Amino acid sequence: MSNHLAYIEDFCENRLSTEENAHANQRIQSDPSFAKDVAFYLQMRHLSDLERKERLKALYFTIKQKQRGQIIKFVSVAAAAVVMIIAGIFFINQAPTSEEFAQLYVKENLSTLPTSMSNQNDMLSQGVNCYNEGAYEKALELFKQIGGNPQALEYQGLCHLQLKQYPSALSIFEEIAKNNELLVNKGKFYEAITLLQMGQKGKAKNILVEITESKEDIFGKQEAEELLKNW
């Protein structure tokens, strides 16, 4: 199966010879199962520069395992695959924009906050529960009532980010970035994500460069490096 995936990857990345590429295109027309696999890869390829490649492969193998033993309706599969392939063509050899990265990062990494098994009734936990349920305004009010808590301040910024109140989010993340006492300071990277959401790419890039050039293992350094590769 790994060879099969590698073949599809080579096809989608234009690494096949002219003859091999023509053969792959013929297979798409005549082999619905192959067409579906190509369509899946194309659908996921747009995210491959933003997420770890191993994660995509693991997801691919999981889906393939679930498909084993199932009866495929060739007509519907082929039709769906063709639509997905046509849509996927637009993403081939096209890196995601920095704005798309920011949107995806917020969706994939900031949609839920970690919960704690202890003190479930305290205000911070209540705010986290509200946040994870999508009640960002209510969560924000709860976090605001907690004084002197760096975690609550960070969560306030995230609430503003989810509510698209970008200036307020930026102000909080700038304040966090100046706090040298935090063991893990997410302020700088969240500043860059917020600026990208605001369309201020120049300022965001300056911060990302600053993060990558830091000699410390600063939060978001790996993501910043990946983002700047395709700037």
Backbone as CSV, one residue per row, in Angstrom:
resi,resn,N_x,N_y,N_z,CA_x,CA_y,CA_z,C_x,C_y,C_z
1,MET,0.818,-1.205,0.000,0.000,0.000,0.000,0.857,1.262,0.000
2,SER,2.040,1.179,0.658,2.912,2.343,0.692,3.378,2.701,-0.715
3,ASN,3.629,1.652,-1.574,4.020,1.912,-2.951,2.890,2.568,-3.721
4,HIS,1.670,2.126,-3.426,0.502,2.697,-4.073,0.372,4.183,-3.740
5,LEU,0.544,4.512,-2.482,0.459,5.907,-2.055,1.595,6.730,-2.659
6,ALA,2.785,6.136,-2.704,3.929,6.843,-3.281,3.700,7.134,-4.759
7,TYR,3.081,6.171,-5.446,2.791,6.351,-6.881,1.810,7.503,-7.085
8,ILE,0.768,7.539,-6.260,-0.220,8.615,-6.357,0.417,9.956,-6.033
9,GLU,1.273,9.958,-5.013,1.960,11.193,-4.633,2.850,11.688,-5.769
10,ASP,3.583,10.764,-6.399,4.455,11.144,-7.516,3.632,11.695,-8.677
11,PHE,2.474,11.089,-8.918,1.596,11.568,-9.998,1.102,12.984,-9.712
12,CYS,0.612,13.193,-8.512,0.059,14.498,-8.157,1.132,15.582,-8.048
13,GLU,2.355,15.166,-7.768,3.449,16.131,-7.635,4.221,16.288,-8.947
14,ASN,3.680,15.699,-10.041,4.297,15.818,-11.372,5.720,15.251,-11.406
15,ARG,5.933,14.144,-10.695,7.257,13.533,-10.686,7.356,12.317,-11.610
16,LEU,6.246,11.948,-12.275,6.252,10.814,-13.186,6.747,11.235,-14.561
17,SER,7.199,10.256,-15.328,7.589,10.533,-16.705,6.335,10.813,-17.532
18,THR,6.518,11.298,-18.741,5.372,11.595,-19.614,4.534,10.356,-19.857
19,GLU,5.203,9.236,-20.090,4.494,7.978,-20.345,3.743,7.515,-19.095
20,GLU,4.409,7.579,-17.949,3.767,7.156,-16.702,2.601,8.067,-16.351
21,ASN,2.746,9.344,-16.614,1.679,10.296,-16.330,0.450,10.011,-17.186
22,ALA,0.686,9.685,-18.463,-0.423,9.358,-19.367,-1.135,8.096,-18.895
23,HIS,-0.345,7.112,-18.434,-0.934,5.869,-17.935,-1.784,6.126,-16.688
24,ALA,-1.293,6.992,-15.808,-2.043,7.321,-14.594,-3.362,8.005,-14.938
25,ASN,-3.334,8.899,-15.915,-4.565,9.568,-16.340,-5.569,8.578,-16.920
26,GLN,-5.069,7.579,-17.638,-5.953,6.543,-18.177,-6.582,5.731,-17.053
27,ARG,-5.786,5.446,-16.019,-6.306,4.688,-14.879,-7.418,5.446,-14.170
28,ILE,-7.276,6.763,-14.105,-8.326,7.568,-13.472,-9.651,7.384,-14.202
29,GLN,-9.578,7.274,-15.524,-10.792,7.127,-16.328,-11.390,5.726,-16.236
30,SER,-10.528,4.728,-16.059,-11.009,3.345,-16.138,-11.096,2.621,-14.797
31,ASP,-10.436,3.146,-13.770,-10.375,2.463,-12.477,-10.940,3.368,-11.382
32,PRO,-12.229,3.199,-11.041,-12.863,4.071,-10.033,-12.160,4.045,-8.678
33,SER,-11.614,2.879,-8.296,-10.929,2.793,-7.007,-9.674,3.666,-7.002
34,PHE,-8.915,3.600,-8.088,-7.718,4.433,-8.208,-8.110,5.907,-8.262
35,ALA,-9.177,6.206,-8.999,-9.643,7.587,-9.102,-10.032,8.131,-7.736
36,LYS,-10.645,7.282,-6.930,-11.055,7.720,-5.598,-9.839,8.004,-4.723
37,ASP,-8.802,7.163,-4.850,-7.588,7.376,-4.067,-6.882,8.669,-4.471
38,VAL,-6.848,8.928,-5.783,-6.239,10.171,-6.267,-7.036,11.368,-5.782
39,ALA,-8.356,11.233,-5.844,-9.218,12.327,-5.389,-8.996,12.620,-3.919
40,PHE,-8.844,11.565,-3.124,-8.601,11.763,-1.697,-7.283,12.492,-1.473
41,TYR,-6.247,12.065,-2.204,-4.947,12.709,-2.044,-5.026,14.176,-2.416
42,LEU,-5.707,14.481,-3.516,-5.826,15.865,-3.960,-6.612,16.701,-2.960
43,GLN,-7.625,16.082,-2.386,-8.417,16.789,-1.395,-7.574,17.143,-0.179
44,MET,-6.671,16.244,0.202,-5.860,16.459,1.386,-4.569,17.217,1.090
45,ARG,-4.169,17.260,-0.194,-2.880,17.864,-0.517,-2.820,19.327,-0.113
46,HIS,-3.958,20.020,-0.199,-3.978,21.437,0.139,-3.596,21.673,1.588
47,LEU,-3.773,20.657,2.411,-3.435,20.802,3.818,-2.055,20.241,4.135
48,SER,-1.441,19.555,3.177,-0.221,18.830,3.484,0.930,19.743,3.871
49,ASP,0.943,20.975,3.387,2.006,21.894,3.748,1.782,22.512,5.120
50,LEU,0.599,22.330,5.662,0.273,22.931,6.940,0.297,21.908,8.072
51,GLU,0.078,20.672,7.735,0.066,19.627,8.750,1.170,18.634,8.450
52,ARG,1.497,17.830,9.397,2.566,16.883,9.222,2.188,15.805,8.213
53,LYS,3.116,15.515,7.314,2.859,14.555,6.261,2.517,13.177,6.835
54,GLU,3.160,12.841,7.919,2.888,11.547,8.528,1.457,11.444,8.999
55,ARG,0.903,12.560,9.459,-0.477,12.562,9.919,-1.424,12.271,8.765
56,LEU,-1.124,12.841,7.585,-1.959,12.611,6.415,-1.871,11.150,5.973
57,LYS,-0.650,10.618,6.014,-0.495,9.223,5.617,-1.234,8.298,6.568
58,ALA,-1.155,8.610,7.861,-1.855,7.788,8.852,-3.354,7.827,8.605
59,LEU,-3.868,9.013,8.273,-5.287,9.148,7.981,-5.647,8.366,6.732
60,TYR,-4.781,8.430,5.729,-5.000,7.703,4.486,-5.107,6.204,4.753
61,PHE,-4.150,5.674,5.513,-4.147,4.249,5.796,-5.365,3.841,6.613
62,THR,-5.789,4.691,7.532,-6.967,4.403,8.344,-8.202,4.271,7.466
63,ILE,-8.348,5.214,6.540,-9.501,5.174,5.637,-9.437,3.943,4.744
64,LYS,-8.230,3.625,4.252,-8.092,2.450,3.402,-8.458,1.185,4.157
65,GLN,-8.110,1.120,5.433,-8.445,-0.046,6.239,-9.958,-0.182,6.365
66,LYS,-10.637,0.950,6.565,-12.085,0.924,6.711,-12.780,0.532,5.417
67,GLN,-12.098,0.816,4.300,-12.703,0.512,3.006,-12.631,-0.973,2.681
68,ARG,-11.723,-1.686,3.325,-11.574,-3.104,3.040,-12.857,-3.856,3.368
69,GLY,-13.267,-4.693,2.448,-14.461,-5.491,2.679,-15.750,-4.800,2.320
70,GLN,-15.682,-3.511,1.973,-16.890,-2.784,1.605,-17.117,-2.899,0.106
71,ILE,-18.371,-2.886,-0.315,-18.721,-2.916,-1.727,-18.792,-1.491,-2.228
72,ILE,-18.015,-1.173,-3.256,-17.977,0.178,-3.803,-18.945,0.289,-4.974
73,LYS,-19.772,1.296,-4.945,-20.669,1.585,-6.060,-19.888,2.392,-7.085
74,PHE,-19.454,1.747,-8.144,-18.497,2.329,-9.060,-18.982,3.628,-9.698
75,VAL,-20.222,3.704,-10.061,-20.701,4.884,-10.768,-20.624,6.118,-9.883
76,SER,-21.165,6.008,-8.660,-21.167,7.154,-7.751,-19.761,7.513,-7.322
77,VAL,-18.919,6.507,-7.099,-17.539,6.762,-6.697,-16.798,7.500,-7.789
78,ALA,-16.950,7.033,-9.011,-16.252,7.664,-10.127,-16.708,9.100,-10.317
79,ALA,-18.020,9.326,-10.195,-18.545,10.681,-10.375,-18.003,11.615,-9.309
80,ALA,-18.013,11.139,-8.058,-17.499,11.973,-6.963,-16.008,12.219,-7.124
81,ALA,-15.301,11.192,-7.563,-13.854,11.331,-7.727,-13.506,12.355,-8.785
82,VAL,-14.244,12.334,-9.893,-13.970,13.285,-10.970,-14.158,14.713,-10.485
83,VAL,-15.236,14.953,-9.727,-15.484,16.293,-9.188,-14.348,16.715,-8.278
84,MET,-13.918,15.795,-7.405,-12.847,16.128,-6.464,-11.522,16.343,-7.182
85,ILE,-11.283,15.552,-8.238,-10.043,15.704,-8.988,-10.004,17.053,-9.676
86,ILE,-11.121,17.442,-10.278,-11.181,18.739,-10.955,-10.915,19.861,-9.968
87,ALA,-11.538,19.750,-8.788,-11.312,20.774,-7.763,-9.880,20.738,-7.265
88,GLY,-9.329,19.522,-7.139,-7.982,19.388,-6.616,-6.911,19.909,-7.541
89,ILE,-7.180,19.915,-8.852,-6.199,20.397,-9.820,-5.763,21.811,-9.502
90,PHE,-6.698,22.602,-8.987,-6.388,23.996,-8.700,-5.353,24.137,-7.590
91,PHE,-5.189,23.060,-6.791,-4.258,23.139,-5.670,-2.902,22.521,-5.975
92,ILE,-2.776,21.816,-7.100,-1.512,21.183,-7.433,-0.460,22.247,-7.689
93,ASN,0.715,22.023,-7.099,1.827,22.970,-7.232,1.468,24.360,-6.731
94,GLN,0.516,24.436,-5.814,0.103,25.734,-5.307,0.132,25.695,-3.787
95,ALA,1.012,26.433,-3.192,1.135,26.443,-1.733,0.009,27.256,-1.119
96,PRO,-0.437,26.899,0.076,-1.488,27.675,0.730,-1.002,29.069,1.067
97,THR,-1.886,30.019,1.007,-1.506,31.384,1.352,-1.334,31.499,2.854
98,SER,-0.667,32.562,3.267,-0.454,32.774,4.694,-1.784,32.981,5.418
99,GLU,-2.735,33.639,4.748,-4.054,33.843,5.355,-4.766,32.515,5.559
100,GLU,-4.646,31.618,4.570,-5.258,30.297,4.701,-4.617,29.508,5.831
101,PHE,-3.303,29.657,5.970,-2.609,28.994,7.073,-3.178,29.462,8.406
102,ALA,-3.338,30.773,8.532,-3.843,31.338,9.788,-5.238,30.814,10.098
103,GLN,-6.092,30.793,9.086,-7.462,30.312,9.287,-7.467,28.844,9.685
104,LEU,-6.619,28.060,9.014,-6.564,26.636,9.323,-5.984,26.394,10.707
105,TYR,-4.977,27.175,11.071,-4.361,27.009,12.387,-5.382,27.272,13.489
106,VAL,-6.150,28.338,13.337,-7.167,28.664,14.332,-8.195,27.541,14.408
107,LYS,-8.613,27.039,13.258,-9.629,25.985,13.226,-9.122,24.686,13.831
108,GLU,-7.883,24.308,13.471,-7.364,23.012,13.881,-6.770,23.006,15.295
109,ASN,-6.233,24.140,15.729,-5.495,24.147,16.989,-6.129,24.972,18.105
110,LEU,-7.016,25.879,17.748,-7.550,26.789,18.761,-9.062,26.680,18.933
111,SER,-9.650,25.656,18.370,-11.102,25.490,18.481,-11.528,24.981,19.848
112,THR,-10.609,24.270,20.518,-10.914,23.763,21.858,-9.745,24.061,22.786
113,LEU,-10.059,24.230,24.049,-9.054,24.473,25.077,-8.922,23.230,25.946
114,PRO,-7.743,22.963,26.484,-7.568,21.787,27.339,-8.368,21.918,28.626
115,THR,-8.973,20.822,29.017,-9.765,20.808,30.258,-8.983,20.100,31.349
116,SER,-9.318,20.436,32.588,-8.654,19.833,33.744,-9.684,19.048,34.544
117,MET,-9.239,17.933,35.099,-10.148,17.100,35.897,-10.384,17.695,37.282
118,SER,-9.526,18.618,37.682,-9.681,19.203,39.018,-10.355,20.561,38.928
119,ASN,-10.987,20.958,40.007,-11.620,22.270,40.104,-12.561,22.563,38.931
120,GLN,-13.397,21.579,38.611,-14.293,21.714,37.462,-15.316,22.822,37.646
121,ASN,-15.524,23.251,38.869,-16.550,24.269,39.110,-15.972,25.672,39.223
122,ASP,-14.655,25.809,39.105,-14.105,27.151,39.232,-14.355,27.937,37.947
123,MET,-14.134,29.244,38.015,-14.497,30.125,36.916,-13.702,29.845,35.645
124,LEU,-12.428,29.504,35.800,-11.610,29.205,34.630,-12.143,27.979,33.896
125,SER,-12.484,26.943,34.649,-13.026,25.727,34.036,-14.366,25.995,33.375
126,GLN,-15.188,26.832,34.023,-16.471,27.193,33.421,-16.256,27.922,32.094
127,GLY,-15.273,28.816,32.088,-14.973,29.545,30.860,-14.480,28.623,29.762
128,VAL,-13.631,27.668,30.136,-13.118,26.699,29.162,-14.264,25.886,28.569
129,ASN,-15.182,25.453,29.415,-16.332,24.684,28.927,-17.173,25.501,27.953
130,CYS,-17.392,26.766,28.285,-18.161,27.636,27.393,-17.429,27.822,26.059
131,TYR,-16.135,28.021,26.141,-15.322,28.189,24.926,-15.439,26.960,24.036
132,ASN,-15.275,25.792,24.624,-15.309,24.549,23.852,-16.684,24.267,23.270
133,GLU,-17.715,24.881,23.847,-19.070,24.749,23.311,-19.381,25.814,22.271
134,GLY,-18.417,26.714,22.027,-18.613,27.766,21.037,-19.282,29.009,21.585
135,ALA,-19.489,29.058,22.899,-20.108,30.233,23.531,-18.995,31.211,23.922
136,TYR,-18.392,31.836,22.906,-17.189,32.635,23.130,-17.452,33.910,23.938
137,GLU,-18.595,34.539,23.738,-18.894,35.767,24.482,-19.052,35.472,25.962
138,LYS,-19.745,34.380,26.280,-19.928,34.001,27.682,-18.590,33.604,28.292
139,ALA,-17.795,32.868,27.534,-16.471,32.462,28.015,-15.611,33.688,28.282
140,LEU,-15.680,34.663,27.394,-14.890,35.888,27.549,-15.238,36.610,28.834
141,GLU,-16.510,36.706,29.146,-16.937,37.379,30.375,-16.404,36.663,31.611
142,LEU,-16.414,35.334,31.562,-15.903,34.559,32.701,-14.394,34.749,32.861
143,PHE,-13.679,34.731,31.759,-12.223,34.907,31.822,-11.842,36.304,32.312
144,LYS,-12.662,37.292,31.950,-12.385,38.663,32.371,-12.528,38.840,33.875
145,GLN,-13.357,37.994,34.487,-13.583,38.108,35.927,-12.447,37.510,36.750
146,ILE,-11.521,36.843,36.064,-10.393,36.231,36.760,-9.213,37.195,36.690
147,GLY,-8.791,37.693,37.789,-7.708,38.674,37.796,-6.347,38.055,38.023
148,GLY,-5.345,38.581,37.338,-3.967,38.169,37.575,-3.629,36.756,37.163
149,ASN,-4.395,36.193,36.249,-4.144,34.837,35.792,-3.701,34.869,34.329
150,PRO,-2.419,34.581,34.041,-1.928,34.630,32.656,-2.695,33.712,31.714
151,GLN,-3.130,32.560,32.231,-3.881,31.626,31.406,-5.223,32.230,30.991
152,ALA,-5.883,32.881,31.946,-7.166,33.517,31.650,-6.991,34.639,30.637
153,LEU,-5.882,35.364,30.729,-5.613,36.447,29.780,-5.425,35.889,28.372
154,GLU,-4.671,34.802,28.274,-4.487,34.156,26.961,-5.830,33.719,26.391
155,TYR,-6.667,33.139,27.237,-7.967,32.669,26.773,-8.876,33.833,26.367
156,GLN,-8.723,34.975,27.037,-9.466,36.161,26.603,-9.089,36.512,25.163
157,GLY,-7.773,36.487,24.899,-7.311,36.787,23.550,-7.874,35.823,22.522
158,LEU,-7.932,34.544,22.883,-8.463,33.544,21.962,-9.960,33.745,21.722
159,CYS,-10.674,34.156,22.762,-12.105,34.459,22.592,-12.283,35.595,21.591
160,HIS,-11.499,36.651,21.754,-11.571,37.773,20.816,-11.227,37.308,19.404
161,LEU,-10.254,36.405,19.293,-9.854,35.888,17.995,-11.002,35.124,17.341
162,GLN,-11.660,34.270,18.112,-12.780,33.495,17.585,-13.959,34.402,17.211
163,LEU,-14.115,35.486,17.937,-15.199,36.434,17.668,-14.817,37.436,16.570
164,LYS,-13.615,37.257,16.015,-13.096,38.140,14.958,-12.933,39.581,15.443
165,GLN,-12.728,39.724,16.736,-12.429,41.036,17.317,-10.901,41.172,17.370
166,TYR,-10.335,41.322,16.195,-8.883,41.206,16.041,-8.068,42.266,16.781
167,PRO,-8.456,43.545,16.765,-7.665,44.525,17.513,-7.561,44.191,19.000
168,SER,-8.688,43.733,19.582,-8.672,43.362,21.002,-7.788,42.146,21.238
169,ALA,-7.870,41.160,20.330,-7.037,39.970,20.454,-5.561,40.343,20.341
170,LEU,-5.253,41.198,19.384,-3.861,41.601,19.163,-3.285,42.315,20.377
171,SER,-4.083,43.188,20.976,-3.635,43.925,22.145,-3.269,42.979,23.289
172,ILE,-4.075,41.958,23.480,-3.814,40.997,24.556,-2.570,40.170,24.260
173,PHE,-2.430,39.718,23.012,-1.275,38.886,22.675,0.025,39.685,22.744
174,GLU,-0.051,40.970,22.425,1.126,41.829,22.573,1.521,41.942,24.044
175,GLU,0.533,42.045,24.900,0.798,42.120,26.338,1.421,40.823,26.838
176,ILE,0.902,39.686,26.356,1.436,38.398,26.763,2.885,38.241,26.292
177,ALA,3.157,38.692,25.073,4.496,38.548,24.501,5.558,39.265,25.329
178,LYS,5.156,40.293,26.063,6.093,41.075,26.873,6.351,40.455,28.244
179,ASN,5.598,39.414,28.567,5.735,38.767,29.878,6.888,37.757,29.840
180,ASN,8.000,38.107,30.426,9.189,37.251,30.403,9.168,36.154,31.463
181,GLU,8.122,36.128,32.279,8.061,35.147,33.359,7.344,33.860,32.949
182,LEU,6.732,33.869,31.781,5.991,32.692,31.338,6.939,31.604,30.867
183,LEU,6.680,30.381,31.285,7.504,29.252,30.868,7.334,28.994,29.374
184,VAL,6.086,29.042,28.904,5.774,28.923,27.480,4.989,30.163,27.082
185,ASN,5.600,31.005,26.279,4.955,32.258,25.894,4.459,32.144,24.450
186,LYS,3.150,32.139,24.290,2.541,31.987,22.975,2.217,33.329,22.318
187,GLY,2.518,34.405,23.024,2.108,35.728,22.578,2.566,36.103,21.183
188,LYS,3.867,35.925,20.898,4.420,36.330,19.605,3.743,35.614,18.445
189,PHE,3.640,34.294,18.564,3.058,33.527,17.460,1.584,33.868,17.281
190,TYR,0.866,34.032,18.379,-0.544,34.406,18.276,-0.697,35.815,17.696
191,GLU,0.274,36.682,17.970,0.277,38.005,17.336,0.303,37.850,15.816
192,ALA,1.212,37.004,15.336,1.366,36.811,13.893,0.091,36.228,13.284
193,ILE,-0.504,35.247,13.954,-1.742,34.642,13.453,-2.847,35.689,13.373
194,THR,-2.949,36.532,14.388,-3.972,37.573,14.408,-3.742,38.591,13.298
195,LEU,-2.500,38.996,13.099,-2.179,39.957,12.043,-2.506,39.386,10.666
196,LEU,-2.272,38.099,10.483,-2.626,37.466,9.212,-4.131,37.469,9.008
197,GLN,-4.868,37.245,10.078,-6.324,37.307,9.999,-6.796,38.716,9.654
198,MET,-6.019,39.701,10.053,-6.356,41.101,9.787,-5.874,41.549,8.406
199,GLY,-5.129,40.678,7.723,-4.612,41.029,6.416,-3.333,41.846,6.452
200,GLN,-2.700,41.946,7.612,-1.469,42.720,7.753,-0.264,41.781,7.630
201,LYS,-0.015,41.341,6.401,1.000,40.326,6.148,2.415,40.810,6.459
202,GLY,2.692,42.074,6.173,4.031,42.593,6.409,4.419,42.523,7.872
203,LYS,3.535,42.999,8.739,3.807,42.961,10.173,3.890,41.521,10.680
204,ALA,3.001,40.683,10.144,3.007,39.277,10.551,4.323,38.612,10.163
205,LYS,4.805,38.912,8.967,6.055,38.300,8.505,7.226,38.719,9.387
206,ASN,7.260,39.980,9.779,8.342,40.459,10.644,8.386,39.675,11.954
207,ILE,7.211,39.404,12.508,7.147,38.654,13.765,7.565,37.206,13.548
208,LEU,7.116,36.622,12.436,7.474,35.234,12.142,8.983,35.084,11.952
209,VAL,9.585,36.045,11.269,11.039,36.024,11.093,11.736,36.126,12.446
210,GLU,11.214,36.988,13.300,11.775,37.151,14.640,11.695,35.845,15.425
211,ILE,10.593,35.132,15.260,10.416,33.851,15.948,11.421,32.828,15.440
212,THR,11.564,32.741,14.121,12.473,31.737,13.547,13.938,32.028,13.865
213,GLU,14.266,33.294,14.025,15.658,33.662,14.289,16.020,33.596,15.763
214,SER,15.028,33.335,16.595,15.288,33.226,18.025,16.143,32.000,18.319
215,LYS,17.105,32.145,19.198,17.963,31.034,19.575,17.282,30.117,20.583
216,GLU,16.175,30.569,21.122,15.421,29.772,22.077,14.378,28.925,21.340
217,ASP,13.902,27.897,22.018,12.859,27.040,21.454,11.505,27.695,21.709
218,ILE,11.265,28.784,21.009,10.078,29.594,21.235,8.840,28.934,20.633
219,PHE,7.703,29.181,21.248,6.446,28.579,20.800,6.135,29.014,19.358
220,GLY,5.764,28.049,18.518,5.376,28.340,17.142,6.535,28.451,16.174
221,LYS,7.739,28.120,16.626,8.929,28.295,15.780,8.872,27.397,14.548
222,GLN,8.502,26.152,14.752,8.446,25.217,13.624,7.371,25.631,12.627
223,GLU,6.216,26.034,13.125,5.137,26.481,12.245,5.540,27.742,11.475
224,ALA,6.238,28.645,12.172,6.682,29.879,11.524,7.653,29.578,10.390
225,GLU,8.543,28.622,10.612,9.503,28.241,9.574,8.792,27.675,8.358
226,GLU,7.809,26.826,8.577,7.059,26.240,7.476,6.282,27.308,6.709
227,LEU,5.707,28.225,7.450,4.922,29.289,6.820,5.804,30.169,5.944
228,LEU,6.973,30.511,6.429,7.861,31.410,5.688,8.452,30.742,4.447
229,LYS,8.504,29.425,4.426,9.013,28.723,3.247,8.166,29.024,2.013
230,ASN,6.883,29.197,2.208,5.959,29.386,1.084,5.415,30.808,1.024
231,TRP,6.136,31.765,1.642,5.637,33.139,1.673,5.669,33.747,0.269
